Amino acid sequence: MKRKSALFLAVVMGISLLTGCGGTSESKTDAKSGQGTNGVFTGELEKNVTIRVLENDTAISKGYFDELINAFNEEYKDKGITAVDANMDQYLDLANDGPYGYGPDVLYQANDVIMQYAEGKHIYPLPVESMECYKEIPKTAWDAYKTEVDGNTYYCGVPINVQTAMLYYRTDLLPEDWQTTWDKDGNQVPDMVENWNDMYAYSLQRHQEDASKYGYMKAIYDVYFSSGFLFSYGGYVFGDNNTNPEDIGFSKGEAEKGAWVLSQLASAMNEECIDDTINTNAYGKLADGTYFATISTPDVYSTFLDELVMEYEKEGLSTEEAKTKAQENLVMTTVPKLPKSGDLSEENPELIDAKTMGGVNGYAVSAYTKAPNASLAFVEFAASYDMQVKRSEMLGVAPAREDAAEQVGGVSQLLYQNLEKGTIVLMPSIQEVAQIWTPAQTFFTDIAKDAFRSESEKKYPDITSMKAGLESVDKQIHDAIFTLK
């Protein structure tokens, strides 16, 4: 049995090496069509097949996935093609599960996850330039799924929506005098959601007035969200636009100012900011008024909204009244600007745009599927204008398609613009990104803990020590990639 399993795995992996994303000298892939000499994508749909699709848990729980597969199945019923829920954990390991037939045919993941599968040739290069969505999606988003081998360019996924940090807050939790006290420029937007200095000041004030209430609350240890503060002052993950893992840049520029900002924000929170407690309870705490604001991604807007609706229903409103009130009071917007100095107590600071770590979620086709053409048809259907608009309407996500973003408008269009101008820093699409999380998380955890330590116990008591701490993070990541692997 062991010999048979080993032989089966060797055969499957051999097929993957010839046909998977990345290509080999034996199987070149044309850069324009994405089609290899193996003829995987012939354009002829397989008949009477079932496509197993791995989707995002939120899309499933909020009903979008049902809408998508029902619409696809209706469109392709005369072709005998049916899409179903793969019914797997959204964080599956395709590299280990795929060869044994446990993986899906189509998977929806963030670009950094998909491109790790690309390096292992577990997914197919796709003929993206022949797809209807190709010209509607910006080059920046496509680049998240691009890889080059032997001078050939391959695209291993189709962008669906942009993910990045977004500020969530409630207008009905603003102080009654906000228009006179917290709107210095008179633009009818509260100062505390426009810049971090005022958010910090308001957080201190709100907690001082009621010890059970807080202003801004977020897990500082969370690398995905906290790293943006470093990027805003010149830090980065890898050099050469996140393609060179030998150049690690968490400490570069004046990134220590971003760490200083985080330490100041932590001082206005409670100890829940040290771990992931805030990440898990933010929906309910924002809904019951404990938190005024937090940061999360666009795809969980519907979860925040649902929690707030339930809270209003507890107060006696009908479901319809509660939903209307929640939609009026829950705001999702881009993150506030930062002080150039890094000092949140500075009055009238010079402000700079905040950068955020982001990603592009999309679909890929497994190299282990028995129906690649039908799988590609599903991906193209899911990337269509109508389905991207529907996904945005139901989940609050920002479409990767320009035409869909324009139709949805508001924050989605703004995020699209931020992606274009570079204030959203896409996560690296190389496998070395797996080594950044633990060292960076340890550093951010200590930054959060320092807010609750005595002066003599602080690990990073000043900005100089924060710089040294970030340099240590860079070294740890470098060692993990090149020395300890």
Secondary structure by P-SEA (a helix, b strand, c coil): caaaaaaaaaaaaaaaaacccccccccccccccccccccccccccccbbbbbbbbbaaaaaaaaaaaaaaaaaaaccccccccccccccccccccccccccccccbbbbcaaaaaaaaaaccccccccccccccccccaaaaaaaccccccbbbbcccccccccbbbbbbcccccccccccccccccccccccccaaaaaaaaaaaaaacccccccccccccccccaaaaaaacccccccccccccccccccccaaaaaaaaaaaaaaccccccccccccaaaaaaaacccccccccccaaaaaaaaaaaaaaaacccaaaaaaaaaacbbbbcbbbbbccccccccccbbbbbbbbbbbbbbbbbcccccaaaaaaaaaaaacaaaaaaaaaacbbbbccaaaaaaacaaaaaaaaaaaaccccccccccccccccaaaaaaaaaaaaaaaccccccccccaaaaaaaaaaaaaaaaaaccccc
